[in-house]
Amino acid sequence: MLDGLSTKFQSIVKTISGNARLSESNINDALREVRIALLEADVAIPVVKTFIENIKVEALGQKVIGSLKPDQAFIGVVNEKLTELMGQFNDSLDLSCVPPAVILMAGLQGAGKTTTVGKLAKRLKEVDKKKVLVVSGDVYRPAAIEQLKILAKSLDVECFPSDISQKPIQIVKDAVDYARRHYFDVLIVDTAGRLSIDEYMMNEIKELHQELNPVETLFVADSMLGQDAVNTAKAFNDALAVTGVILTKMDGDSRGGAALSIRQVIGKPIKFIGVSEKTNGLEPFYPDRLASRILGMGDVLSLIEEVKGSVGEAETKRLMDKVKKGKKFDLEDFKMQFEQVNNMGGLGKIMDKLPSALAAKAPQMINDTMVKKHVAIINSMTIKERRNPDLLKASRKKRIATGSGTSVQEVNQLLKQYEQINGMMKKLGGGGIMKMMGGLKHLIPKM
């Protein structure tokens, strides 16, 4: 996420660290590089100008100038100002109204609006324990209604039926009435997107907004579009009074301009970011955590929260109780840890949230391909072998390698890693990934 911008910021900090102490001269040199990095990331020019001035005022203050640890002093100021730039705190959905709370989704075609409707519905259902209804008012894009219907079914969320022969205004009226009569907590309305802003589209969505009077009007923006996404958000906000923004495709080749500019330009918060194509790939937006990631300090808090959601308290307790009772952490448990990594989006997503210094120390050979191979190897074992790895002698290893499409060497590699993890589990007293992640809290920088 924002790898290019992050790499440049980390390079600037390394340059600063080569100085004995901060001075007006080396601060100005660093800020020149920061300005270039932000402009290359497609951050709005007025935002860049204000941001640089704010850092300069703070960095030249008595608390920072002359610091004996110039890199820490400078990064502390930049971290604070980056966080302020994006809004300081997470701004959650406001659903405090008489049900159903209506959420109107707006945006251009191709931004991932319909997929985001599904992700948001899943989150509201599973995390917030809401009874959610979704409806599509997009009667223009071929198969748009069918797409939402299929997505909702896969998430076990009810989708109100609509048809291309209907008018969007009638669809939403009927959906609200149905939601009231069937006691839904939340109604999410997917609207038609366009390839560009036009008067007809704006008039239609204004009419829908007036009819629905939604508690939340969320603009879904493609973060990869940079300033184009910001300009489009401004046009929608002028027409609808948007309450928040969802930035999609933050896991792609996003330069960062939208994330760093949009709050300042339209004065509305980013509420969620799309971090993967999976239905669980929607995260609340925390400005301080993204600032930390940009500066190479990772996002350990989000990683811990994600682990808790993926692993679950029941599984953690089972594993801890097992180890405490003196029972060995076996290959069944090992396989479960791999599956949890996959559920979290793979090793790449986990590594992306670790501090850069820690991620750099991770063995390069550990990757998602290896994880899949390890799962295939364990699946080729009998239940007895998984629970008692000491049985795995040469002939069994050869059979397992053949069955999993791997080599005996790769089977041995898995067993070696298993022994290392088993030793670590004994020291940790169980808990697996969650316990290990909990131990990372001390890595969160104190600014």
C-alpha positions, -999 to 999 in steps of 0.1 A, spaced: 0 0 0 15 33 -11 49 16 -15 64 43 -37 56 71 -13 67 51 17 100 42 1 107 79 -7 98 90 29 120 63 44 149 74 22 144 110 33 145 100 70 177 80 64 193 111 49 183 131 80 197 104 103 232 110 88 233 144 104 246 149 140 217 172 148 188 190 131 195 224 116 175 249 95 196 239 65 191 201 67 154 205 75 150 227 44 168 200 23 145 173 37 114 193 31 124 199 -5 125 161 -10 92 157 8 76 182 -15 88 163 -46 76 130 -31 41 144 -25 38 160 -59 49 127 -76 23 110 -55 -3 133 -71 -12 151 -39 -31 184 -46 -7 213 -48 -25 235 -22 -24 206 2 13 201 -4 20 237 2 1 238 35 16 205 47 52 216 40 46 249 58 32 232 89 61 208 91 86 236 87 70 257 115 70 227 139 104 213 129 121 246 134 106 249 169 128 248 199 118 212 208 131 198 175 159 220 162 193 207 175 179 173 185 205 147 192 184 121 174 174 141 142 157 112 124 134 105 153 126 142 158 119 148 122 98 116 117 78 125 148 68 159 133 61 144 98 40 116 114 19 141 134 13 163 103 5 134 80 -21 123 105 -36 158 108 -37 159 70 -59 128 68 -82 137 97 -66 126 130 -92 99 140 -113 72 125 -147 85 117 -172 56 120 -206 53 104 -234 72 122 -264 48 123 -282 64 152 -317 68 138 -350 51 136 -344 19 115 -338 14 88 -306 35 86 -303 42 49 -268 43 34 -266 58 -2 -236 47 -22 -224 70 -50 -195 71 -74 -183 66 -110 -185 34 -129 -154 12 -124 -146 24 -89 -158 -9 -73 -190 5 -59 -212 -27 -61 -184 -48 -47 -180 -23 -19 -217 -25 -11 -212 -62 -5 -181 -57 16 -199 -31 37 -230 -53 42 -207 -82 53 -190 -59 78 -222 -45 92 -237 -80 95 -207 -98 111 -189 -70 130 -218 -47 140 -244 -75 142 -269 -55 121 -297 -70 100 -288 -57 65 -308 -53 33 -292 -43 0 -308 -30 -32 -296 -19 -66 -310 11 -83 -286 7 -113 -310 0 -142 -284 11 -168 -253 -11 -165 -259 -46 -179 -261 -72 -152 -256 -47 -124 -287 -59 -105 -277 -95 -110 -242 -88 -98 -254 -75 -65 -280 -103 -61 -253 -130 -66 -229 -111 -42 -255 -108 -15 -264 -144 -18 -228 -155 -13 -227 -133 19 -260 -145 32 -274 -110 30 -309 -103 17 -311 -84 -16 -344 -65 -24 -355 -75 -60 -354 -48 -86 -357 -48 -124 -343 -27 -153 -379 -19 -164 -384 1 -131 -375 36 -123 -347 40 -97 -369 63 -76 -396 36 -74 -371 9 -66 -358 28 -35 -392 37 -23 -403 0 -24 -370 -10 -7 -374 14 22 -410 2 27 -399 -34 27 -370 -27 51 -394 -10 76 -420 -38 75 -394 -65 79 -374 -47 107 -341 -43 89 -315 -22 108 -297 -10 77 -306 -5 40 -276 0 16 -286 15 -18 -263 9 -47 -268 36 -74 -258 38 -111 -223 49 -119 -212 67 -150 -180 70 -170 -179 107 -162 -199 133 -143 -229 145 -163 -260 165 -155 -285 137 -160 -266 114 -135 -264 142 -109 -301 150 -112 -310 114 -107 -289 108 -77 -301 142 -62 -336 129 -66 -328 96 -49 -310 115 -21 -340 137 -15 -364 108 -14 -342 86 9 -328 113 32 -300 89 41 -280 90 73 -249 83 54 -240 93 18 -207 76 9 -187 84 -22 -168 54 -35 -135 65 -51 -108 46 -70 -76 56 -51 -56 48 -82 -70 78 -100 -53 103 -77 -64 138 -82 -92 127 -106 -108 108 -77 -105 140 -55 -121 162 -81 -149 138 -87 -155 135 -50 -157 173 -48 -184 174 -76 -205 148 -58 -201 165 -24 -213 198 -40 -244 180 -53 -252 157 -24 -234 168 8 -214 136 11 -209 123 47 -178 102 40 -156 86 14 -146 50 8 -113 46 -11 -110 14 -31 -80 -5 -45 -56 7 -19 -38 -26 -23 -30 -17 -59 -5 7 -74 -19 36 -56 4 67 -54 -14 82 -24 -27 114 -38 -63 107 -31 -57 94 5 -36 125 14 -57 151 -4 -94 142 -2 -101 152 34 -85 186 29 -102 193 -4 -138 183 4 -138 185 42 -152 150 46 -136 120 62 -124 88 46 -144 62 65 -132 29 49 -105 17 26 -106 -13 3 -75 -34 8 -82 -65 -12 -107 -80 -37 -120 -104 -11 -153 -97 6 -135 -91 39 -112 -66 23 -127 -35 37 -110 -18 67 -120 12 88 -96 41 79 -73 52 107 -52 83 96 -26 77 123 -21 41 112 -17 50 75 7 77 84 27 52 103 28 28 74 39 55 50 68 63 73 79 26 75 67 21 111 40 -5 101 5 -9 114 7 -34 141 -26 -24 158 -46 -31 126 -27 -64 122 -36 -75 158 -73 -66 152 -73 -85 120 -57 -116 136 -84 -115 164 -111 -113 138 -96 -141 117 -85 -165 144 -113 -160 169 -112 -163 207 -125 -199 207 -96 -212 186 -71 -193 205 -84 -207 238 -84 -242 224 -47 -240 214 -36 -223 246 -54 -250 267 -38 -277 246 -3 -264 252 -8 -257 289 -19 -293 294 14 -305 280 0 -317 247 22 -312 217 14 -286 190 9 -310 161 8 -307 123 -30 -303 124 -25 -271 144 3 -261 121 -20 -264 91 -46 -243 109 -21 -215 114 -14 -216 76 -51 -214 69 -54 -184 92 -27 -167 73 -46 -173 40 -78 -160 56 -60 -128 65 -51 -123 28 -18 -140 27 17 -134 40 21 -103 18 -7 -85 35 7 -94 69 42 -83 60 28 -50 46 16 -41 81 49 -49 99 75 -21 105 98 -21 75 129 -29 96 112 -60 110 97 -71 76 132 -68 61 145 -94 85 119 -120 75 133 -149 55 129 -141 18 120 -178 10 88 -176 30 59 -166 7 24 -175 -2 35 -202 -27 54 -220 1 23 -217 24 2 -234 -2 28 -262 -6 30 -267 31 -8 -271 33 -7 -296 4 20 -316 22 1 -318 54 -31 -327 35 -12 -357 20 -5 -371 55 -28 -394 74 -45 -381 105 -22 -403 126 9 -388 110 -3 -353 115 -9 -359 152 24 -378 156 51 -363 133 77 -387 148 62 -414 126 75 -396 95 104 -417 83 119 -419 48 93 -441 32 64 -420 45 81 -388 35 85 -401 -1 48 -411 -2 37 -377 11 60 -359 -14 45 -378 -43 9 -372 -31 14 -335 -27 34 -329 -59 65 -318 -39 99 -332 -31 112 -350 0 134 -320 6 104 -297 8 87 -322 32 118 -320 54 118 -282 52 82 -282 65 91 -305 94 121 -283 103 99 -252 104 73 -271 124 99 -280 150 110 -243 153 74 -232 157 67 -259 182 95 -247 203 82 -211 201 47 -222 210 60 -238 242 77 -206 252 46 -185 244 23 -209 262 0 -213 232 -20 -188 213 -4 -192 179 -5 -162 156 -26 -141 180 -1 -145 208 28 -137 185 11 -106 172 3 -95 208 40 -95 214 45 -70 186 28 -42 205 61 -30 219 72 -23 183 47 6 179 67 38 179 62 63 207 61 98 192 
